[in-house]
């Protein structure tokens, strides 16, 4: 994530093994979202710096879809990526451009807004 520019980096959306892991956190209290994000980060040996929030419509508009992948609860994957890395990068750049960066230190994080259309969110 590119914090100074307040933008999500495209690499956050690049698929691994043909999928990009996301969580649907709509309707969850903001502290729960960050707690879950920190838990996921620790489990994968990474730390959470922020979240890139995208909509289902944004994912569909670039020719991809969101597929439920529970457990854990609310987990999903962005799927239907093309096999070519260059094509994946272009799509990931489009997703990043439409994403909203949410930082834990924000006094009014986007995640705090109640907006059911802003799902799923990348943790």
C-alpha positions as CSV (number, residue, x, y, z in Angstrom):
1,X,0.0,0.0,0.0
2,X,1.2,3.4,-0.9
3,X,0.4,5.4,2.3
4,X,1.8,8.8,1.4
5,X,-0.2,8.9,-1.9
6,X,-3.2,7.3,0.0
7,X,-3.6,4.7,-2.8
8,X,-3.7,1.0,-2.8
9,X,-0.8,-0.6,-4.7
10,X,-1.8,-3.0,-7.6
11,X,0.3,-5.7,-6.1
12,X,-2.3,-6.1,-3.3
13,X,-4.7,-7.5,-5.9
14,X,-2.3,-9.7,-7.9
15,X,-3.5,-13.3,-7.8
16,X,-1.6,-16.1,-6.1
17,X,-2.3,-19.5,-7.7
18,X,-5.1,-17.8,-9.8
19,X,-6.9,-16.2,-6.8
20,X,-6.8,-13.1,-4.7
21,X,-7.9,-13.6,-1.1
22,X,-10.5,-11.1,0.3
23,X,-12.9,-10.8,3.2
24,X,-16.5,-9.5,3.2
25,X,-16.5,-7.3,6.2
26,X,-19.7,-5.4,5.5
27,X,-21.7,-4.8,8.6
28,X,-18.9,-5.7,11.0
29,X,-17.9,-3.1,13.7
30,X,-14.7,-1.4,12.6
31,X,-12.6,-2.7,15.6
32,X,-13.7,-6.3,14.6
33,X,-12.5,-5.6,11.0
34,X,-9.0,-4.5,12.2
35,X,-8.8,-7.4,14.7
36,X,-9.6,-9.9,12.0
37,X,-7.1,-8.3,9.7
38,X,-4.3,-8.5,12.3
39,X,-5.2,-12.1,13.0
40,X,-5.0,-13.0,9.3
41,X,-1.7,-11.1,9.0
42,X,-0.1,-12.8,12.0
43,X,-1.2,-16.2,10.7
44,X,0.5,-15.6,7.4
45,X,3.6,-14.0,8.9
46,X,2.8,-10.5,7.7
47,X,1.6,-7.3,9.3
48,X,-1.5,-5.3,8.4
49,X,-0.8,-1.8,7.1
50,X,-4.2,-1.0,5.7
51,X,-7.0,-2.4,3.6
52,X,-8.0,-1.8,0.0
53,X,-11.8,-1.6,-0.1
54,X,-13.4,-2.7,-3.4
55,X,-17.0,-3.4,-4.5
56,X,-18.4,-6.6,-6.0
57,X,-19.4,-4.4,-8.9
58,X,-15.8,-3.2,-9.3
59,X,-14.6,-6.8,-9.4
60,X,-17.2,-7.7,-12.0
61,X,-16.4,-4.6,-14.1
62,X,-12.9,-5.9,-14.8
63,X,-14.2,-9.4,-15.9
64,X,-13.6,-11.2,-12.6
65,X,-15.9,-12.6,-10.0
66,X,-16.0,-13.2,-6.2
67,X,-16.3,-16.8,-5.1
68,X,-17.1,-17.8,-1.5
69,X,-14.2,-19.6,0.1
70,X,-15.2,-20.3,3.7
71,X,-13.7,-21.2,6.1
72,X,-12.7,-18.9,7.7
73,X,-16.1,-17.0,7.9
74,X,-16.6,-14.3,5.3
75,X,-13.6,-15.4,3.3
76,X,-13.8,-15.3,-0.5
77,X,-11.5,-15.2,-3.5
78,X,-11.4,-13.0,-6.6
79,X,-11.2,-15.6,-9.4
80,X,-11.3,-15.9,-13.2
81,X,-7.9,-14.2,-13.7
82,X,-6.3,-14.6,-17.1
83,X,-3.2,-16.8,-17.0
84,X,-0.9,-14.1,-18.5
85,X,1.0,-12.0,-15.9
86,X,0.8,-8.8,-18.0
87,X,-3.0,-9.1,-18.3
88,X,-3.2,-9.8,-14.5
89,X,-1.2,-6.7,-13.8
90,X,-3.5,-4.5,-15.9
91,X,-6.6,-5.8,-14.1
92,X,-4.9,-5.5,-10.7
93,X,-4.0,-1.9,-11.6
94,X,-7.7,-1.2,-12.5
95,X,-8.9,-2.8,-9.2
96,X,-6.3,-0.7,-7.2
97,X,-7.4,2.5,-9.0
98,X,-11.0,1.8,-7.9
99,X,-10.1,0.8,-4.4
100,X,-10.3,3.0,-1.3
101,X,-7.4,2.8,1.1
102,X,-8.5,2.4,4.7
103,X,-5.9,3.0,7.4
104,X,-6.4,2.0,11.0
105,X,-5.1,5.3,12.3
106,X,-7.7,7.2,10.2
107,X,-10.1,9.2,12.5
108,X,-12.9,8.5,10.0
109,X,-11.9,5.2,8.3
110,X,-14.0,4.4,5.2
111,X,-14.6,1.0,6.8
112,X,-16.7,2.8,9.5
113,X,-19.3,3.8,6.9
114,X,-22.3,1.6,6.6
115,X,-22.4,0.9,2.8
116,X,-23.3,-2.6,1.8
117,X,-22.2,-2.1,-1.8
118,X,-18.5,-1.6,-0.8
119,X,-17.7,-5.3,-0.5
120,X,-15.5,-7.4,-0.4
121,X,-12.5,-5.8,1.3
122,X,-9.0,-7.0,0.9
123,X,-7.3,-7.7,4.3
